[in-house]
Amino acid sequence: MTRKNYTSLTEFILLGLADTQELQIILFLLFFVIYTLTVLGNVGMILLIRTDSQLHTPMYFFLTNLSFVDVCYSSTITPKMLVDLLSEKKTISFAGCFLQMYFFIALATTECILFGLMAYDRYVAICNPLLYSLIMSRTVCLKMAAGAFTAGLLNSMVNTSYISSLPFCASNIIHHFFCDSSPLFKLSCSDTLLNESIFSTFAGVNMVGTLLVILTSYSYILFSIFRVHSGQGRRKAFSTCASHLTAIILFYATAIYTYLRPSSSYSLNQDEVVSVFYTVVIPMLNPLIYSLRNKEVKKALWNVITRKRILSFL
């Protein structure tokens, strides 16, 4: 009976974020603006880094990858959510649901690893400046980035495959605006304790592992900064790391709250609010954080603007 119901399930219904039409229209306009800014901001960051030779460094190489991940990350969730906000029938196919989950987990995992790599890059730049170009060579950076994407894809393959194999015989209504693990576990008619433990283990290893790299790197960085006698040198080192730390705190605070707290404390309404923040809002904030709090990016942007002004007068 379980197997029959499981194989006959062809689609899920996403309840979304709002019940009334007025609120759905307001949320559509809000998230459409946020998504547009996300795409423009991150694509603009990628183009800016590629066109300015002063930004062709390992730090900005990883920032380019982060911007690419943020565009894909947001595009995995937001377009479908925007369509559902204007649709009466908020359905997603069985295959489409787990395809969305696959890319969501893969990109979220990759983003965690990229944050760790960016912290390690800052550690080498500040604590071992004489060896920086040797340790963080272009070949090494390419291998690191490739490893981050490969780990994300493999991690997602394992998690998505066993979640999609669960029997869903109770209901096909997902109390969320996208296909996430927690609401899908609740739909299964089998005991999901082992599956939830496996998922939490994978999420914990990824988040805690990269967070340890970040904390260790910044512990050494802070120790090195306090050894610098020049006040200007300290300010320069702090300003270099401030934007990265801001992005890390925003991402990890919401991710840890969602995936590493006890399952007994889950609240679908709270999860939806937090999920909006890390799937829709944070990808928009990252390019703003790295541009507004980074002198090199602001200088490169100003160079592009002034260059266009000069060309317009010629």
Residue, then its C-alpha position, 0 to 999 in steps of 0.5 A: m500500500t505504501r509503495k503504491n501511494y508513493t509511486s502514484l505521487t506525481e506532484f506536490i502543492l506548495l502552500g507558499l507565504a501568503d493566504t490573501q491575494e492582496l498580500q501575495i501581490i505585495l510580496f510578489l512586488l517586494f521579492f521581484v525587486i529583491y531578485t532583480l537587485t540580486v541578479l544585477g548586483n552579483v552579475g555586476m560584481i563578476l563583471l567589475i572584477r573581470t574588467d579591473s586588473q587590480l582585482h585579479t587576486p585570489m580574494y576576488f577570484f573567490l568573491t567571483n565564485l561566491s557571486f556566481v553561486d548567489v545568482c544560481y542559489s537565488s534563481t533556484i528558489t525565487p522565480k518559482m516562488l514569484v510564479d506561485l505568488l500569482s498562481e492559484k495552483k501552486t504545484i511542483s512536479f515530483a521530479g521538479c521538487f527534488l531537482q530544486m532541492y538538489f541545486f539548493i543543497a549543492l549551492a548552499t554547501t558550495e557557499c559554505i566551503l567558499f566562505g571557508l576558503m575566503a577566510y583561509d585566503r585572508y589568513v595567508a594574506i595577513c599572516n604569511p604575506l611573503l608566501y602569499s603568491l606562492i601558496m595561493s597561486r592561480t592553480v591552487c585557487l582553481k583547484m580549491a574552487a573546483g573542490a568546493f563545487t564538486a563537494g557541493l554536488l556530491n553532498s547534494m546527490v547523497n542527501t537528495s537521493y535518500i530523501s526522494s526515496l522516502p514513501f510519501c503516502a500521507s499528503n502532498i501538501i508542502h507547508h513551505f514556499f520551496c522544497d526543503s528537507s524539513p517539510l518533506f520529512k514531515l510528509s513521509c509516512s515512514d519513520t524518518l528519524l534515521n534519515e533526519s539524523i543523516f541529513s543533520t550529520f551532513a549539514g553539521v559536518n559541512m557547516v561546523g567544519t567550514l566554521l572551524v576553518i573560519l574561526t581558526s583563520y580569524s583567530y590567527i588573523l586577530f593575533s597578527i593584527f594586534r601585533v601590528h604597531s601601526g594604527q593605519g596597518r590595523r585599520k587596513a587589515f580590519s577593513t579587509c576582513a570586515s565585509h567577509l565577517t559580516a557576510i559570514i555572520l548573516f549566512y551562518a546564523t540563519a543556516i545553523y538556526t534552520y538546520l542544526r537545532p533540535s527537530s522538536s523545536y521546528s516551527l514551519n512558520q518561523d522556518e519560512v521567515v528565516s528561509v526567506f532571509y537566507t534564500v532571497v535576502i542574503p544573496m542580494l546583500n552580499p554584493l552590497i556588503y562587499s562593495l560598500r565596505n571595500k575600498e578596492v571595489k569602490k575604487a574599481l567601480w569609480n574607475v569604471i564610471t569615470r571611464k564611461r564618462i570620459l568615453s561619452f565626451l569623446 
